[in-house]
Amino acid sequence: MYQTIIIGGGPSGLMAAAAASKLSNSVLLIEKKKGLGRKLKISGGGRCNVTNRLPYDEIIKNIPGNGKFLYSPFSVFDNESIIHFFESRGISLKEEDHGRMFPVSNKAQDVVDALIHTLQQNKVAVKEEATVASISYTDNHFQVSLNDQQSFESQSLVIATGGTSVPQTGSTGDGYRFAEQLGHSITELFPTEVPITSAESFIKNKRLKGLSLKDVALSVLKKNGKTRITHQMDMLFTHFGISGPAALRCSQFVYKEQKNQKQQEIQMQIDAFPELTKNELELKIRDLLENTPDKYIKNSLHGLIEERYLLFIIEQANIPDDLTAHHISNAQINNIVALLKGFTFYVNGTLSIEKAFVTGGGVSLKEIQPKTMMSKIVPGLFLCGEVLDIHGYTGGYNITSALVTGHVAGTNAGEFISTPQTL
């Protein structure tokens, strides 16, 4: 009989094991793949963005999927606690843009090693390449059965199996099944932080494929043409649609608008000059045209923005190739300005949940105690990380959620004592 069994050796599972084993020397971690921390190793491009140093309110803003739930766990263990956890284990961290925290070594493996070393120090039993077949809860304790017929019992259980995104790391949705078997409800699952697809002709003919636009404002529009959400970051045109940071952040809102509007095609818009008003951009363009009256429009405006996008916008504005700056009309100038400030196009969805960086949806938070991460349905059952209905943008927010909920779940699982009165 173990005190605590943790299923899943990702960020939240490792942190839960580290926390639980501080209080108990009877902790078992079960991981179905070979190797712990697989998702951590590939996060942040292999550098591992361990957390974010922004204030709570800013972090919550960047976790649009139920981020407010984290205020309570943050009162126990927060982003500064994560920083202290790693730095006290010899992993120096550095702050980069937008509060993102990385190991000074730029090696995700160092972060994983610090967690694994903590588990070894605390004598956590680890079973890798072990697939959980079923979980049962009887007589105030849990029984975890593996595919190979082995079975283990514990006072408390932590489900830290991740979502269904990046399945090669082992996140294949097992935790949802286990949680449902134990009486929990799962909200609808959908891909977030995922590239967006489009059937527009300029996408299909690969006219802009591989083109990256820097620091543009990309928006998802509602049915009435008003803005649902805007993200000002870089974006990339692909052979199937759009990608890059701005598109990834907009992806969950494309899904939500499709659901709200009950239609497949959703409008998006690109403002290539978010720092300029329409008037300021018009003055800039007129200035360039007046200085080169005898040049073709595409040559007069050369350098205004990436060449391929400029040529595309001029074409969209129906400007003839041989038109010179001297002969352009006010209406044509206004057309170019309008397109640069608001090129609108249709998208029809996203890539699949397996291609997403993050899973939207999960175990309903109405059934979880935020201060302890314990189930309101089964005493001694704790849930943490991406298996929960919490999702954020990339930038250290999802890992912060995973590590914080993992620590809180592990701490409380490590000291949980089941008694008949608990029921």
C-alpha positions in Angstrom: 0.0 0.0 0.0 1.5 3.3 -1.1 0.5 6.7 0.4 0.3 8.2 -3.1 0.3 6.9 -6.7 0.8 9.5 -9.4 -0.2 8.6 -13.0 1.8 10.6 -15.6 5.5 11.7 -15.6 5.0 15.1 -17.3 5.5 18.5 -15.7 2.5 18.3 -13.3 3.1 14.6 -12.5 6.8 15.2 -11.7 6.1 18.2 -9.6 3.3 16.3 -7.8 5.7 13.4 -7.0 8.3 15.9 -5.8 5.8 17.5 -3.4 4.1 14.3 -2.2 7.5 12.7 -1.5 8.5 15.6 0.8 5.8 14.4 3.1 5.8 10.7 2.6 8.4 8.1 1.7 5.8 5.9 0.0 5.1 7.5 -3.4 4.9 5.7 -6.7 5.0 7.4 -10.1 3.7 5.5 -13.1 4.7 6.7 -16.7 3.6 4.7 -19.7 6.5 5.9 -21.9 10.2 5.4 -21.5 11.7 8.5 -20.0 10.2 11.2 -17.7 9.4 14.8 -18.7 9.1 14.2 -22.4 6.9 17.3 -23.0 9.2 19.4 -20.8 12.2 18.4 -23.0 10.6 19.7 -26.2 9.0 22.8 -24.7 10.3 26.3 -25.6 12.1 24.8 -28.6 14.1 22.5 -26.3 15.0 25.4 -24.0 12.0 24.9 -21.6 10.1 28.1 -20.7 9.6 27.0 -17.1 7.3 29.8 -16.0 6.5 33.5 -16.4 7.5 36.3 -14.1 4.5 38.6 -14.9 2.2 39.6 -12.1 -0.7 37.2 -11.3 -3.3 39.3 -13.1 -1.2 39.3 -16.3 -0.6 35.5 -16.1 -4.3 34.9 -15.6 -5.1 37.1 -18.6 -2.8 34.8 -20.7 -4.7 31.7 -19.5 -8.0 32.4 -21.3 -9.2 28.9 -20.5 -10.4 29.3 -16.8 -7.2 31.0 -15.6 -9.1 32.6 -12.7 -9.3 29.1 -11.1 -5.5 29.5 -10.4 -5.8 32.4 -8.0 -6.5 29.9 -5.2 -3.6 27.5 -6.0 -1.3 30.6 -6.5 -1.9 31.5 -2.9 -0.2 28.2 -2.0 2.5 27.9 -4.7 3.0 30.4 -7.5 5.4 31.5 -10.3 8.0 32.8 -7.8 7.8 29.5 -6.0 8.6 27.7 -9.3 11.6 29.9 -9.8 12.8 29.2 -6.2 12.2 25.5 -6.7 14.6 25.3 -9.6 17.2 27.8 -8.5 17.5 26.1 -5.1 18.4 23.0 -7.0 21.2 24.7 -8.9 19.2 25.6 -12.1 19.9 29.3 -12.7 17.1 31.0 -14.6 17.0 34.1 -16.8 14.1 36.4 -17.8 13.4 37.1 -21.5 10.8 39.1 -23.3 7.2 39.2 -21.9 8.4 37.7 -18.5 9.4 34.3 -19.9 11.8 32.4 -17.7 14.4 30.0 -19.1 17.3 28.1 -17.7 20.5 30.1 -18.3 22.0 26.9 -19.9 19.1 27.0 -22.5 18.8 23.3 -21.9 15.4 21.8 -21.1 17.2 18.6 -19.9 18.5 20.5 -16.9 15.0 21.3 -15.8 13.9 17.7 -16.2 17.1 16.4 -14.4 16.4 18.7 -11.4 12.9 17.2 -11.0 14.1 13.6 -11.5 17.0 14.2 -9.0 14.5 15.4 -6.5 12.4 12.2 -6.9 15.5 10.1 -6.5 16.5 12.0 -3.3 13.0 11.6 -1.9 13.0 7.8 -2.8 10.0 8.0 -5.2 9.4 4.6 -6.8 9.2 5.1 -10.6 7.7 2.6 -13.1 8.3 3.6 -16.7 6.8 1.8 -19.8 3.9 0.9 -17.6 0.4 1.5 -19.0 -2.5 1.8 -16.6 -5.5 -0.3 -17.6 -8.0 0.7 -14.9 -8.5 2.4 -11.6 -10.9 1.5 -8.9 -11.8 3.1 -5.6 -13.1 0.8 -2.9 -12.9 0.8 0.9 -11.3 4.2 1.0 -8.4 3.3 -1.1 -7.4 3.2 -4.8 -6.3 0.2 -6.8 -4.4 0.8 -10.0 -4.1 -2.1 -12.4 -1.6 -2.2 -15.3 -1.8 -3.8 -18.7 0.7 -6.5 -17.5 -1.7 -7.5 -14.7 0.4 -5.8 -12.0 -1.7 -4.0 -9.4 -0.9 -1.3 -6.8 -2.9 0.2 -4.0 -2.7 3.7 -2.4 -4.4 6.0 0.1 -4.4 8.9 -2.5 -4.2 9.1 -6.2 -3.0 11.9 -8.5 -4.1 11.9 -12.2 -1.5 13.9 -14.1 -1.8 12.4 -17.6 -1.9 15.6 -19.7 -4.3 16.3 -22.5 -4.5 14.8 -26.0 -2.1 17.2 -27.8 1.5 16.1 -28.7 0.5 12.4 -28.3 4.1 11.3 -29.1 4.9 12.4 -25.5 2.3 10.1 -24.1 -0.6 12.5 -23.8 -3.3 10.4 -25.4 -6.3 11.3 -23.2 -6.1 8.4 -20.8 -6.8 10.7 -17.8 -10.2 11.7 -19.1 -11.2 8.0 -19.2 -9.9 7.4 -15.7 -11.6 10.6 -14.3 -14.9 9.6 -16.0 -14.7 6.1 -14.5 -14.4 7.8 -11.1 -17.5 9.9 -11.6 -16.0 13.1 -13.1 -17.4 15.0 -16.2 -15.2 16.1 -19.1 -15.9 19.3 -20.9 -15.7 19.3 -24.7 -12.1 18.9 -25.9 -10.7 21.1 -28.7 -7.3 22.1 -30.0 -5.7 25.4 -28.9 -2.3 26.9 -29.8 -2.7 25.2 -33.2 -2.3 26.4 -36.8 -5.4 27.7 -38.6 -6.7 26.3 -41.9 -8.1 28.2 -44.9 -9.5 27.4 -48.3 -8.9 30.9 -49.7 -7.4 30.8 -53.3 -4.2 32.7 -52.2 -3.7 29.9 -49.7 -4.5 27.1 -52.1 -2.2 28.4 -54.8 0.6 28.9 -52.2 1.0 32.5 -53.3 2.2 33.5 -49.8 3.5 30.2 -48.5 6.4 30.7 -46.2 5.9 34.4 -45.9 6.3 35.7 -42.3 4.8 39.1 -41.2 6.4 40.7 -38.2 4.4 42.3 -35.3 1.0 42.4 -37.1 -2.4 42.6 -35.4 -4.3 39.4 -36.3 -8.0 39.4 -35.4 -10.8 36.9 -35.3 -14.1 38.6 -36.3 -17.6 37.9 -35.0 -20.6 37.4 -37.4 -21.4 41.2 -37.2 -17.8 42.0 -38.3 -16.8 43.3 -34.9 -13.5 42.0 -33.3 -13.7 38.9 -31.1 -10.0 38.9 -30.2 -6.8 40.5 -31.5 -3.2 39.3 -31.0 -0.3 41.5 -32.1 2.6 39.2 -32.8 4.4 37.6 -35.8 2.4 35.3 -38.2 3.3 33.0 -41.0 1.4 31.9 -44.2 1.5 28.2 -44.9 0.4 25.8 -47.6 -2.8 25.1 -45.6 -3.5 28.4 -43.9 -1.7 30.5 -41.2 0.6 29.7 -38.3 3.1 31.6 -36.1 2.5 33.0 -32.6 -0.4 35.3 -33.5 -2.3 32.6 -35.4 -1.7 30.0 -32.6 -3.2 32.4 -30.0 -6.2 33.1 -32.2 -6.9 29.5 -32.9 -9.2 28.7 -29.9 -11.3 31.8 -30.8 -11.8 30.4 -34.4 -13.1 27.2 -32.8 -15.4 29.2 -30.4 -16.7 31.5 -33.2 -17.5 28.4 -35.4 -19.5 27.1 -32.5 -21.2 30.4 -31.8 -22.0 31.2 -35.4 -22.9 27.6 -36.3 -21.0 28.0 -39.5 -17.7 26.6 -40.9 -16.2 29.8 -42.3 -15.0 32.5 -40.0 -13.5 35.9 -41.0 -10.1 37.0 -39.8 -8.3 40.2 -40.4 -4.7 41.4 -40.7 -3.6 44.9 -39.7 0.0 45.1 -41.0 0.6 48.4 -39.3 -1.0 48.2 -35.9 1.2 51.1 -34.5 -0.1 53.5 -37.2 -3.6 55.0 -37.6 -5.1 55.0 -41.1 -4.2 58.7 -41.5 -0.6 58.2 -40.5 -0.2 55.2 -42.9 -1.8 57.2 -45.7 0.6 60.1 -45.1 3.5 57.7 -45.2 2.4 56.1 -48.4 1.6 59.5 -50.1 5.1 60.7 -49.0 6.7 57.6 -50.7 4.7 58.1 -53.9 5.4 61.9 -54.1 9.1 61.3 -53.8 9.1 58.8 -56.7 6.4 60.1 -59.2 7.7 58.2 -62.2 8.2 54.8 -60.6 5.7 52.0 -60.7 3.6 51.8 -57.5 5.3 48.5 -56.4 8.7 50.2 -56.7 7.6 53.5 -55.0 6.4 51.5 -52.0 9.4 49.1 -51.9 10.5 48.6 -48.4 7.2 49.6 -46.8 6.5 46.0 -45.9 7.7 42.5 -46.9 7.9 42.5 -50.7 5.6 39.5 -51.4 2.9 40.9 -49.1 3.2 44.4 -50.7 2.8 42.9 -54.2 -0.2 40.8 -53.0 -1.9 43.8 -51.5 -1.4 45.9 -54.6 -2.9 43.1 -56.6 -5.9 42.9 -54.2 -6.3 46.7 -54.6 -6.6 46.1 -58.4 -3.7 48.4 -59.1 -2.3 47.8 -62.7 1.4 46.7 -62.8 2.3 49.6 -65.1 0.6 52.3 -63.0 3.1 55.0 -61.9 2.9 57.0 -58.7 2.1 60.1 -60.7 -1.1 58.6 -62.0 -2.5 56.9 -58.9 -5.9 58.2 -57.8 -7.0 59.0 -54.2 -9.4 56.1 -54.3 -6.6 53.7 -55.2 -4.4 55.1 -52.4 -7.3 54.7 -49.9 -7.8 51.1 -51.1 -4.1 50.2 -50.4 -4.3 51.8 -47.0 -7.6 50.0 -46.2 -6.1 46.6 -47.2 -2.8 47.1 -45.3 -4.8 48.2 -42.2 -7.5 45.5 -42.6 -7.0 42.7 -45.1 -10.0 40.3 -44.4 -10.1 36.6 -45.3 -11.9 33.5 -44.4 -10.6 30.5 -42.4 -12.4 27.2 -42.0 -11.0 25.6 -38.8 -7.7 24.4 -37.3 -5.4 21.5 -37.6 -6.3 18.5 -35.4 -6.0 18.3 -31.6 -3.0 15.9 -32.1 -1.2 18.8 -33.9 -2.0 21.3 -31.2 0.5 22.4 -28.5 -2.3 22.5 -25.9 -5.7 20.8 -25.3 -8.7 22.9 -24.6 -11.3 21.4 -22.3 -10.9 18.7 -19.7 -12.0 17.6 -16.3 -14.7 20.1 -15.1 -13.3 22.5 -12.5 -16.7 22.6 -10.8 -15.7 19.2 -9.4 -12.3 20.2 -8.1 -11.4 22.0 -4.8 -9.0 24.9 -5.9 -7.1 25.1 -2.6 -6.1 21.4 -2.6 -6.8 20.1 -6.2 -8.8 17.3 -4.6 -11.9 15.9 -6.3 -15.2 16.9 -4.8 -16.5 13.5 -5.8 -13.9 11.0 -4.7 -11.9 11.7 -1.4 -8.2 11.2 -1.9 -8.4 11.7 -5.7 -6.3 14.7 -7.0 -6.1 16.1 -10.5 -3.6 18.5 -12.0 -2.1 19.8 -15.2 -3.5 19.7 -18.7 -6.1 17.0 -17.8 -8.0 19.8 -16.2 -10.2 22.3 -18.1 -7.4 25.0 -18.0 -5.5 26.2 -21.0 -3.2 29.2 -21.7 -1.2 30.7 -24.5 2.4 29.7 -25.1 4.9 31.7 -23.1 5.3 29.7 -19.9 1.6 29.9 -18.9 0.6 26.3 -19.4 3.8 25.0 -17.7 3.1 27.4 -14.8 -0.4 26.0 -14.5 0.9 22.4 -14.6 3.7 23.0 -12.0 1.4 25.0 -9.7 -1.5 22.5 -9.7 0.9 19.6 -9.6 2.6 20.9 -6.5 -0.7 21.7 -4.7 -2.1 18.3 -5.7 1.0 16.4 -4.6 1.3 18.2 -1.3 -2.2 17.4 -0.3 -2.1 13.9 -1.7 1.1 13.3 0.3 -0.7 14.1 3.6 -4.1 12.7 2.8 -5.4 10.1 5.3 -8.5 8.2 4.2 -10.9 7.5 6.9 -14.5 6.1 6.7 -15.6 9.6 7.9 -14.1 11.2 4.8 -17.1 9.9 3.0 
